[in-house]
């Protein structure tokens, strides 16, 4: 029997900062998935965006965004947010493991199609159905309205 998942209070709060269309897609996806997941980020302040932009440039870690929040706004910088980031929740902890995020990408994309929501996934920026190999920047946790 398939396990039923639901969002934590923290994930619900983060998802509530997003456009209603995004909320509906992810509320359906959490009911359909066979891998638990949570919401890492919905709406993001300009300051938070700048901190992420600094990562891999003036701060430690890999580059995670090419949008600084000032010269170019992130879809996370709108209110309500036009984007959401997720993580898989496996064995009691958050993970950004590619195999889980790719599975979730399929579930979430299918839910968006069913609901008639035009959503772009960071694992398939050009929406051609080819994931990973045909893009120079992977953002597997990221989804945004087209």
N, C-alpha and C positions, 0 to 999 in steps of 0.2 A: 504494500500500500504506500502510495506517495505521501511524503511528509508535507504538511502545510506550513508555509512560512508567512510571517507578517513582519512589518517594519517595527523597529524599536522606537521609543519616544524621540530619541535624537534624530533618527532618520526621518520620522514624520515631520519634525520641526524643520529640518533642512529642506525636505521636499515641498513644504508649504510655502517656501520662498520662491517657488518656480511657477511659471505659467500653468494655468489649469489643464491645458492639453498635455503637458509633460506629466503632471500629477496623475492624470487618468491612465496614461500609458504605463507608468511605473506601478501604480496600484493594481493593474491587471497583471503585469509581469511577475510581481511577487507572489501572486496566487498560482501562476502557471509554471514557474521554474522548479527544477529539481536540484538547483544549487542556491542556497540562501545568499542574499546580498543586502547591502545597506547603501545609504546615500552618504557620500563623503562630502559633497558640496552642492549647494544650489546657488543662491545669490552670494556674491562676493564683493566686498568693498574695494575701492580703488587701491587703498593701502595694502590689502591682502593680495591683490593682483600684482602690485609692484614687488612685493616680497617674493612671490612665485617667479616673476620675471627675472629677479636678481639671481635666483638659483641657477647655478651653472655658469653664471657670468661673473658677478662680484661676490657671490656666496657659494658655499659648498653644494655639491650634488649635481645631478644631470639636468640639462635644460628640459623644462616641462611645459613651457609656453613661449610663444613668439609674440604675445600681445602684452603690452606694458600697462594698459589701463588708462593711459593718458593720451598718447599719440594715436592709439587704436584701442577701442573698447573691446573687452571680452564679452561674449554672450552672457557670461556670469555677472557682468557689471550692470545689467539692467534690472529694474524693479517693476514687476517680478522678473526673475531670472529666465532667460531664454535657453539656459543650459543646465545640465546636471552631471555630476561625476559620481561614479559608484565604486564599490569594492565588493569582491566576493567574500563570503563569510564561511570559512571551512575549518572544521576541527576546532571550533571555538575561537577563531581569530580572523581578523581581516587579512586578505591577501589580494595582491594585484597580479597574480600568476596568469600568464597569457592564456593557458588552456581554459581556465574558468571564465575569464573575461570574454573570450571568443564564443563560448557556449552562451553566455548571457547576452552577447550581442545578437545572436540569432533569435533568442526568445523575445528580447525587447523590440527588435526590428519587426518581428511577426505581430506583436501586440500593437505596435504603432500602425502597421498596415491595416490590421483588423479594425482599429478605431478611426482610420482615415486621417491620421496625424502624420504630417511630413516631417520626419526626423532624420537627421544625419548623425551617423556614428563615427567616432574618431578612429575606428578600425577600417572604415570604408568611406573616406572623405568624399570621393567622387561618385559614390552610390552606384558603382558598376557591378557590385556583387563580388568583386575580387578583393579579398582582405589581405592585409599585411604586405604582400609582394609588390604592389604597384604604387606605393606611397612612400614619400621620404620622411614623413613625420607620423608616428603612431601615437594615438591617444586613446587606447582601448577603454579606459574608464569613462570617456566623455561622450555625451549625447547633446545635440542642440537642435532647435527648430530650424527648418530650412527657411 
